[in-house]
Amino acid sequence: MNIKRANEIFQSLGVIDVEYKGNPVWIENVIEENNEVVVKNLETKNKFTVNVFDLKEI
């Protein structure tokens, strides 16, 4: 995924399915300067920062 699309999903009012390493995540914040995204794992509820290129829209 690219940073532009991550921002679009983050700002969207709808629900858009995103995965990180096969796990469903919710985008919590976008850090454009570093191409990073703060996500929350929807199964474990853990929050962590990942590279935007590691996210996959499904």
N, CA, C and O atoms as a Maestro MAE file, in Angstrom:
{
 s_m_m2io_version
 :::
 2.0.0
}

f_m_ct {
 s_m_title
 :::
 protein
 m_atom[232] {
  # First column is atom index #
  i_m_mmod_type
  r_m_x_coord
  r_m_y_coord
  r_m_z_coord
  i_m_residue_number
  s_m_chain_name
  s_m_pdb_residue_name
  s_m_pdb_atom_name
  i_m_atomic_number
  :::
  1 25 0.851 -1.160 0.000 1 A "MET " " N  " 7
  2 3 0.000 0.000 0.000 1 A "MET " " CA " 6
  3 2 0.901 1.228 0.000 1 A "MET " " C  " 6
  4 15 2.026 1.176 0.496 1 A "MET " " O  " 8
  5 25 0.412 2.325 -0.551 2 A "ASN " " N  " 7
  6 3 1.191 3.558 -0.503 2 A "ASN " " CA " 6
  7 2 0.587 4.518 0.523 2 A "ASN " " C  " 6
  8 15 -0.528 4.308 1.002 2 A "ASN " " O  " 8
  9 25 1.329 5.563 0.851 3 A "ILE " " N  " 7
  10 3 0.936 6.483 1.915 3 A "ILE " " CA " 6
  11 2 -0.347 7.232 1.560 3 A "ILE " " C  " 6
  12 15 -1.153 7.530 2.441 3 A "ILE " " O  " 8
  13 25 -0.539 7.535 0.282 4 A "LYS " " N  " 7
  14 3 -1.756 8.241 -0.147 4 A "LYS " " CA " 6
  15 2 -2.989 7.388 0.124 4 A "LYS " " C  " 6
  16 15 -3.987 7.882 0.649 4 A "LYS " " O  " 8
  17 25 -2.922 6.121 -0.229 5 A "ARG " " N  " 7
  18 3 -4.065 5.230 -0.010 5 A "ARG " " CA " 6
  19 2 -4.298 4.997 1.478 5 A "ARG " " C  " 6
  20 15 -5.445 4.913 1.917 5 A "ARG " " O  " 8
  21 25 -3.240 4.892 2.249 6 A "ALA " " N  " 7
  22 3 -3.384 4.723 3.697 6 A "ALA " " CA " 6
  23 2 -4.119 5.916 4.293 6 A "ALA " " C  " 6
  24 15 -4.974 5.744 5.161 6 A "ALA " " O  " 8
  25 25 -3.796 7.125 3.837 7 A "ASN " " N  " 7
  26 3 -4.485 8.326 4.305 7 A "ASN " " CA " 6
  27 2 -5.950 8.311 3.904 7 A "ASN " " C  " 6
  28 15 -6.813 8.684 4.699 7 A "ASN " " O  " 8
  29 25 -6.244 7.885 2.684 8 A "GLU " " N  " 7
  30 3 -7.635 7.804 2.227 8 A "GLU " " CA " 6
  31 2 -8.439 6.844 3.102 8 A "GLU " " C  " 6
  32 15 -9.570 7.144 3.484 8 A "GLU " " O  " 8
  33 25 -7.862 5.711 3.410 9 A "ILE " " N  " 7
  34 3 -8.539 4.726 4.263 9 A "ILE " " CA " 6
  35 2 -8.710 5.282 5.670 9 A "ILE " " C  " 6
  36 15 -9.776 5.139 6.268 9 A "ILE " " O  " 8
  37 25 -7.672 5.914 6.201 10 A "PHE " " N  " 7
  38 3 -7.711 6.482 7.547 10 A "PHE " " CA " 6
  39 2 -8.823 7.521 7.673 10 A "PHE " " C  " 6
  40 15 -9.511 7.571 8.692 10 A "PHE " " O  " 8
  41 25 -9.001 8.348 6.644 11 A "GLN " " N  " 7
  42 3 -9.991 9.425 6.681 11 A "GLN " " CA " 6
  43 2 -11.383 8.981 6.238 11 A "GLN " " C  " 6
  44 15 -12.342 9.744 6.358 11 A "GLN " " O  " 8
  45 25 -11.501 7.776 5.736 12 A "SER " " N  " 7
  46 3 -12.776 7.273 5.233 12 A "SER " " CA " 6
  47 2 -13.773 7.047 6.369 12 A "SER " " C  " 6
  48 15 -13.404 6.644 7.472 12 A "SER " " O  " 8
  49 25 -15.039 7.318 6.070 13 A "LEU " " N  " 7
  50 3 -16.101 7.038 7.036 13 A "LEU " " CA " 6
  51 2 -16.550 5.580 6.970 13 A "LEU " " C  " 6
  52 15 -17.230 5.088 7.870 13 A "LEU " " O  " 8
  53 25 -16.166 4.904 5.904 14 A "GLY " " N  " 7
  54 3 -16.545 3.506 5.733 14 A "GLY " " CA " 6
  55 2 -15.527 2.564 6.346 14 A "GLY " " C  " 6
  56 15 -14.496 2.985 6.869 14 A "GLY " " O  " 8
  57 25 -15.838 1.294 6.270 15 A "VAL " " N  " 7
  58 3 -14.931 0.254 6.756 15 A "VAL " " CA " 6
  59 2 -14.238 -0.364 5.547 15 A "VAL " " C  " 6
  60 15 -14.888 -0.915 4.659 15 A "VAL " " O  " 8
  61 25 -12.923 -0.268 5.525 16 A "ILE " " N  " 7
  62 3 -12.119 -0.818 4.436 16 A "ILE " " CA " 6
  63 2 -11.168 -1.837 5.049 16 A "ILE " " C  " 6
  64 15 -10.394 -1.512 5.949 16 A "ILE " " O  " 8
  65 25 -11.230 -3.059 4.561 17 A "ASP " " N  " 7
  66 3 -10.431 -4.142 5.130 17 A "ASP " " CA " 6
  67 2 -8.959 -4.005 4.749 17 A "ASP " " C  " 6
  68 15 -8.610 -3.870 3.576 17 A "ASP " " O  " 8
  69 25 -8.105 -4.043 5.779 18 A "VAL " " N  " 7
  70 3 -6.656 -3.935 5.603 18 A "VAL " " CA " 6
  71 2 -6.004 -5.050 6.409 18 A "VAL " " C  " 6
  72 15 -6.455 -5.390 7.503 18 A "VAL " " O  " 8
  73 25 -4.936 -5.615 5.853 19 A "GLU " " N  " 7
  74 3 -4.189 -6.665 6.545 19 A "GLU " " CA " 6
  75 2 -2.724 -6.281 6.699 19 A "GLU " " C  " 6
  76 15 -2.160 -5.561 5.875 19 A "GLU " " O  " 8
  77 25 -2.124 -6.783 7.779 20 A "TYR " " N  " 7
  78 3 -0.684 -6.703 7.996 20 A "TYR " " CA " 6
  79 2 -0.211 -8.122 8.291 20 A "TYR " " C  " 6
  80 15 -0.583 -8.712 9.305 20 A "TYR " " O  " 8
  81 25 0.601 -8.656 7.408 21 A "LYS " " N  " 7
  82 3 1.105 -10.034 7.539 21 A "LYS " " CA " 6
  83 2 -0.032 -11.031 7.742 21 A "LYS " " C  " 6
  84 15 0.068 -11.944 8.561 21 A "LYS " " O  " 8
  85 25 -1.115 -10.844 6.985 22 A "GLY " " N  " 7
  86 3 -2.232 -11.773 7.031 22 A "GLY " " CA " 6
  87 2 -3.221 -11.552 8.159 22 A "GLY " " C  " 6
  88 15 -4.212 -12.276 8.261 22 A "GLY " " O  " 8
  89 25 -2.969 -10.561 9.011 23 A "ASN " " N  " 7
  90 3 -3.851 -10.286 10.141 23 A "ASN " " CA " 6
  91 2 -4.656 -9.017 9.890 23 A "ASN " " C  " 6
  92 15 -4.105 -8.035 9.392 23 A "ASN " " O  " 8
  93 25 -5.947 -9.012 10.223 24 A "PRO " " N  " 7
  94 3 -6.759 -7.814 10.020 24 A "PRO " " CA " 6
  95 2 -6.348 -6.701 10.982 24 A "PRO " " C  " 6
  96 15 -6.177 -6.931 12.179 24 A "PRO " " O  " 8
  97 25 -6.191 -5.490 10.440 25 A "VAL " " N  " 7
  98 3 -5.795 -4.341 11.257 25 A "VAL " " CA " 6
  99 2 -6.675 -3.136 10.934 25 A "VAL " " C  " 6
  100 15 -7.308 -3.064 9.881 25 A "VAL " " O  " 8
  101 25 -6.692 -2.193 11.879 26 A "TRP " " N  " 7
  102 3 -7.384 -0.922 11.730 26 A "TRP " " CA " 6
  103 2 -6.324 0.170 11.748 26 A "TRP " " C  " 6
  104 15 -5.460 0.189 12.624 26 A "TRP " " O  " 8
  105 25 -6.390 1.080 10.779 27 A "ILE " " N  " 7
  106 3 -5.418 2.175 10.728 27 A "ILE " " CA " 6
  107 2 -5.796 3.225 11.768 27 A "ILE " " C  " 6
  108 15 -6.883 3.800 11.709 27 A "ILE " " O  " 8
  109 25 -4.901 3.471 12.716 28 A "GLU " " N  " 7
  110 3 -5.121 4.425 13.799 28 A "GLU " " CA " 6
  111 2 -4.521 5.796 13.495 28 A "GLU " " C  " 6
  112 15 -5.043 6.816 13.942 28 A "GLU " " O  " 8
  113 25 -3.426 5.821 12.737 29 A "ASN " " N  " 7
  114 3 -2.745 7.082 12.433 29 A "ASN " " CA " 6
  115 2 -1.794 6.858 11.264 29 A "ASN " " C  " 6
  116 15 -1.308 5.749 11.042 29 A "ASN " " O  " 8
  117 25 -1.538 7.933 10.523 30 A "VAL " " N  " 7
  118 3 -0.612 7.882 9.393 30 A "VAL " " CA " 6
  119 2 0.506 8.880 9.652 30 A "VAL " " C  " 6
  120 15 0.245 10.048 9.939 30 A "VAL " " O  " 8
  121 25 1.755 8.422 9.550 31 A "ILE " " N  " 7
  122 3 2.935 9.268 9.752 31 A "ILE " " CA " 6
  123 2 3.617 9.401 8.396 31 A "ILE " " C  " 6
  124 15 4.498 8.614 8.049 31 A "ILE " " O  " 8
  125 25 3.197 10.410 7.637 32 A "GLU " " N  " 7
  126 3 3.647 10.554 6.252 32 A "GLU " " CA " 6
  127 2 5.155 10.721 6.121 32 A "GLU " " C  " 6
  128 15 5.754 10.187 5.187 32 A "GLU " " O  " 8
  129 25 5.775 11.451 7.040 33 A "GLU " " N  " 7
  130 3 7.207 11.751 6.936 33 A "GLU " " CA " 6
  131 2 8.059 10.490 6.888 33 A "GLU " " C  " 6
  132 15 9.114 10.471 6.252 33 A "GLU " " O  " 8
  133 25 7.601 9.435 7.563 34 A "ASN " " N  " 7
  134 3 8.386 8.196 7.657 34 A "ASN " " CA " 6
  135 2 7.777 7.037 6.875 34 A "ASN " " C  " 6
  136 15 8.277 5.914 6.939 34 A "ASN " " O  " 8
  137 25 6.688 7.305 6.130 35 A "ASN " " N  " 7
  138 3 5.951 6.228 5.449 35 A "ASN " " CA " 6
  139 2 5.540 5.141 6.432 35 A "ASN " " C  " 6
  140 15 5.622 3.951 6.127 35 A "ASN " " O  " 8
  141 25 5.099 5.560 7.615 36 A "GLU " " N  " 7
  142 3 4.686 4.616 8.650 36 A "GLU " " CA " 6
  143 2 3.215 4.812 8.995 36 A "GLU " " C  " 6
  144 15 2.642 5.882 8.786 36 A "GLU " " O  " 8
  145 25 2.627 3.752 9.527 37 A "VAL " " N  " 7
  146 3 1.223 3.766 9.915 37 A "VAL " " CA " 6
  147 2 1.098 3.086 11.277 37 A "VAL " " C  " 6
  148 15 1.683 2.028 11.509 37 A "VAL " " O  " 8
  149 25 0.329 3.703 12.172 38 A "VAL " " N  " 7
  150 3 0.006 3.067 13.441 38 A "VAL " " CA " 6
  151 2 -1.267 2.262 13.214 38 A "VAL " " C  " 6
  152 15 -2.286 2.800 12.780 38 A "VAL " " O  " 8
  153 25 -1.197 0.975 13.510 39 A "VAL " " N  " 7
  154 3 -2.343 0.093 13.300 39 A "VAL " " CA " 6
  155 2 -2.700 -0.625 14.597 39 A "VAL " " C  " 6
  156 15 -1.883 -0.753 15.509 39 A "VAL " " O  " 8
  157 25 -3.952 -1.090 14.646 40 A "LYS " " N  " 7
  158 3 -4.403 -1.920 15.765 40 A "LYS " " CA " 6
  159 2 -4.832 -3.264 15.201 40 A "LYS " " C  " 6
  160 15 -5.676 -3.334 14.308 40 A "LYS " " O  " 8
  161 25 -4.247 -4.324 15.727 41 A "ASN " " N  " 7
  162 3 -4.636 -5.675 15.333 41 A "ASN " " CA " 6
  163 2 -6.055 -5.916 15.846 41 A "ASN " " C  " 6
  164 15 -6.314 -5.789 17.042 41 A "ASN " " O  " 8
  165 25 -6.971 -6.262 14.946 42 A "LEU " " N  " 7
  166 3 -8.373 -6.411 15.320 42 A "LEU " " CA " 6
  167 2 -8.646 -7.668 16.138 42 A "LEU " " C  " 6
  168 15 -9.705 -7.782 16.756 42 A "LEU " " O  " 8
  169 25 -7.713 -8.607 16.151 43 A "GLU " " N  " 7
  170 3 -7.901 -9.826 16.936 43 A "GLU " " CA " 6
  171 2 -7.310 -9.692 18.332 43 A "GLU " " C  " 6
  172 15 -7.932 -10.102 19.312 43 A "GLU " " O  " 8
  173 25 -6.106 -9.115 18.429 44 A "THR " " N  " 7
  174 3 -5.429 -9.011 19.727 44 A "THR " " CA " 6
  175 2 -5.607 -7.648 20.380 44 A "THR " " C  " 6
  176 15 -5.355 -7.495 21.575 44 A "THR " " O  " 8
  177 25 -6.039 -6.652 19.602 45 A "LYS " " N  " 7
  178 3 -6.211 -5.257 20.052 45 A "LYS " " CA " 6
  179 2 -4.883 -4.555 20.321 45 A "LYS " " C  " 6
  180 15 -4.881 -3.429 20.820 45 A "LYS " " O  " 8
  181 25 -3.748 -5.193 20.004 46 A "ASN " " N  " 7
  182 3 -2.436 -4.569 20.169 46 A "ASN " " CA " 6
  183 2 -2.237 -3.493 19.113 46 A "ASN " " C  " 6
  184 15 -2.656 -3.647 17.966 46 A "ASN " " O  " 8
  185 25 -1.584 -2.386 19.520 47 A "LYS " " N  " 7
  186 3 -1.253 -1.310 18.588 47 A "LYS " " CA " 6
  187 2 0.245 -1.318 18.333 47 A "LYS " " C  " 6
  188 15 1.042 -1.559 19.240 47 A "LYS " " O  " 8
  189 25 0.620 -1.048 17.077 48 A "PHE " " N  " 7
  190 3 2.035 -0.990 16.728 48 A "PHE " " CA " 6
  191 2 2.206 -0.177 15.456 48 A "PHE " " C  " 6
  192 15 1.243 0.071 14.730 48 A "PHE " " O  " 8
  193 25 3.439 0.236 15.193 49 A "THR " " N  " 7
  194 3 3.771 1.045 14.023 49 A "THR " " CA " 6
  195 2 4.431 0.158 12.981 49 A "THR " " C  " 6
  196 15 5.330 -0.624 13.290 49 A "THR " " O  " 8
  197 25 3.965 0.295 11.721 50 A "VAL " " N  " 7
  198 3 4.497 -0.527 10.635 50 A "VAL " " CA " 6
  199 2 4.799 0.346 9.428 50 A "VAL " " C  " 6
  200 15 4.303 1.468 9.321 50 A "VAL " " O  " 8
  201 25 5.609 -0.171 8.527 51 A "ASN " " N  " 7
  202 3 5.862 0.504 7.259 51 A "ASN " " CA " 6
  203 2 4.619 0.375 6.395 51 A "ASN " " C  " 6
  204 15 4.039 -0.706 6.290 51 A "ASN " " O  " 8
  205 25 4.212 1.470 5.779 52 A "VAL " " N  " 7
  206 3 2.982 1.481 4.980 52 A "VAL " " CA " 6
  207 2 3.031 0.456 3.851 52 A "VAL " " C  " 6
  208 15 1.994 -0.076 3.456 52 A "VAL " " O  " 8
  209 25 4.214 0.177 3.332 53 A "PHE " " N  " 7
  210 3 4.344 -0.759 2.218 53 A "PHE " " CA " 6
  211 2 4.069 -2.207 2.632 53 A "PHE " " C  " 6
  212 15 3.906 -3.077 1.777 53 A "PHE " " O  " 8
  213 25 4.017 -2.466 3.948 54 A "ASP " " N  " 7
  214 3 3.722 -3.808 4.444 54 A "ASP " " CA " 6
  215 2 2.224 -4.061 4.621 54 A "ASP " " C  " 6
  216 15 1.821 -5.174 4.959 54 A "ASP " " O  " 8
  217 25 1.397 -3.035 4.395 55 A "LEU " " N  " 7
  218 3 -0.050 -3.191 4.515 55 A "LEU " " CA " 6
  219 2 -0.650 -3.631 3.192 55 A "LEU " " C  " 6
  220 15 -0.136 -3.317 2.119 55 A "LEU " " O  " 8
  221 25 -1.748 -4.364 3.295 56 A "LYS " " N  " 7
  222 3 -2.436 -4.848 2.096 56 A "LYS " " CA " 6
  223 2 -3.932 -4.584 2.242 56 A "LYS " " C  " 6
  224 15 -4.554 -4.972 3.231 56 A "LYS " " O  " 8
  225 25 -4.496 -3.913 1.235 57 A "GLU " " N  " 7
  226 3 -5.945 -3.714 1.208 57 A "GLU " " CA " 6
  227 2 -6.579 -4.969 0.626 57 A "GLU " " C  " 6
  228 15 -6.141 -5.475 -0.408 57 A "GLU " " O  " 8
  229 25 -7.623 -5.472 1.301 58 A "ILE " " N  " 7
  230 3 -8.268 -6.699 0.814 58 A "ILE " " CA " 6
  231 2 -9.722 -6.454 0.466 58 A "ILE " " C  " 6
  232 15 -10.419 -7.375 0.041 58 A "ILE " " O  " 8
  :::
 }
 m_bond[231] {
  # First column is bond index #
  i_m_from
  i_m_to
  i_m_order
  :::
  1 1 2 1
  2 2 3 1
  3 3 4 2
  4 3 5 1
  5 5 6 1
  6 6 7 1
  7 7 8 2
  8 7 9 1
  9 9 10 1
  10 10 11 1
  11 11 12 2
  12 11 13 1
  13 13 14 1
  14 14 15 1
  15 15 16 2
  16 15 17 1
  17 17 18 1
  18 18 19 1
  19 19 20 2
  20 19 21 1
  21 21 22 1
  22 22 23 1
  23 23 24 2
  24 23 25 1
  25 25 26 1
  26 26 27 1
  27 27 28 2
  28 27 29 1
  29 29 30 1
  30 30 31 1
  31 31 32 2
  32 31 33 1
  33 33 34 1
  34 34 35 1
  35 35 36 2
  36 35 37 1
  37 37 38 1
  38 38 39 1
  39 39 40 2
  40 39 41 1
  41 41 42 1
  42 42 43 1
  43 43 44 2
  44 43 45 1
  45 45 46 1
  46 46 47 1
  47 47 48 2
  48 47 49 1
  49 49 50 1
  50 50 51 1
  51 51 52 2
  52 51 53 1
  53 53 54 1
  54 54 55 1
  55 55 56 2
  56 55 57 1
  57 57 58 1
  58 58 59 1
  59 59 60 2
  60 59 61 1
  61 61 62 1
  62 62 63 1
  63 63 64 2
  64 63 65 1
  65 65 66 1
  66 66 67 1
  67 67 68 2
  68 67 69 1
  69 69 70 1
  70 70 71 1
  71 71 72 2
  72 71 73 1
  73 73 74 1
  74 74 75 1
  75 75 76 2
  76 75 77 1
  77 77 78 1
  78 78 79 1
  79 79 80 2
  80 79 81 1
  81 81 82 1
  82 82 83 1
  83 83 84 2
  84 83 85 1
  85 85 86 1
  86 86 87 1
  87 87 88 2
  88 87 89 1
  89 89 90 1
  90 90 91 1
  91 91 92 2
  92 91 93 1
  93 93 94 1
  94 94 95 1
  95 95 96 2
  96 95 97 1
  97 97 98 1
  98 98 99 1
  99 99 100 2
  100 99 101 1
  101 101 102 1
  102 102 103 1
  103 103 104 2
  104 103 105 1
  105 105 106 1
  106 106 107 1
  107 107 108 2
  108 107 109 1
  109 109 110 1
  110 110 111 1
  111 111 112 2
  112 111 113 1
  113 113 114 1
  114 114 115 1
  115 115 116 2
  116 115 117 1
  117 117 118 1
  118 118 119 1
  119 119 120 2
  120 119 121 1
  121 121 122 1
  122 122 123 1
  123 123 124 2
  124 123 125 1
  125 125 126 1
  126 126 127 1
  127 127 128 2
  128 127 129 1
  129 129 130 1
  130 130 131 1
  131 131 132 2
  132 131 133 1
  133 133 134 1
  134 134 135 1
  135 135 136 2
  136 135 137 1
  137 137 138 1
  138 138 139 1
  139 139 140 2
  140 139 141 1
  141 141 142 1
  142 142 143 1
  143 143 144 2
  144 143 145 1
  145 145 146 1
  146 146 147 1
  147 147 148 2
  148 147 149 1
  149 149 150 1
  150 150 151 1
  151 151 152 2
  152 151 153 1
  153 153 154 1
  154 154 155 1
  155 155 156 2
  156 155 157 1
  157 157 158 1
  158 158 159 1
  159 159 160 2
  160 159 161 1
  161 161 162 1
  162 162 163 1
  163 163 164 2
  164 163 165 1
  165 165 166 1
  166 166 167 1
  167 167 168 2
  168 167 169 1
  169 169 170 1
  170 170 171 1
  171 171 172 2
  172 171 173 1
  173 173 174 1
  174 174 175 1
  175 175 176 2
  176 175 177 1
  177 177 178 1
  178 178 179 1
  179 179 180 2
  180 179 181 1
  181 181 182 1
  182 182 183 1
  183 183 184 2
  184 183 185 1
  185 185 186 1
  186 186 187 1
  187 187 188 2
  188 187 189 1
  189 189 190 1
  190 190 191 1
  191 191 192 2
  192 191 193 1
  193 193 194 1
  194 194 195 1
  195 195 196 2
  196 195 197 1
  197 197 198 1
  198 198 199 1
  199 199 200 2
  200 199 201 1
  201 201 202 1
  202 202 203 1
  203 203 204 2
  204 203 205 1
  205 205 206 1
  206 206 207 1
  207 207 208 2
  208 207 209 1
  209 209 210 1
  210 210 211 1
  211 211 212 2
  212 211 213 1
  213 213 214 1
  214 214 215 1
  215 215 216 2
  216 215 217 1
  217 217 218 1
  218 218 219 1
  219 219 220 2
  220 219 221 1
  221 221 222 1
  222 222 223 1
  223 223 224 2
  224 223 225 1
  225 225 226 1
  226 226 227 1
  227 227 228 2
  228 227 229 1
  229 229 230 1
  230 230 231 1
  231 231 232 2
  :::
 }
}
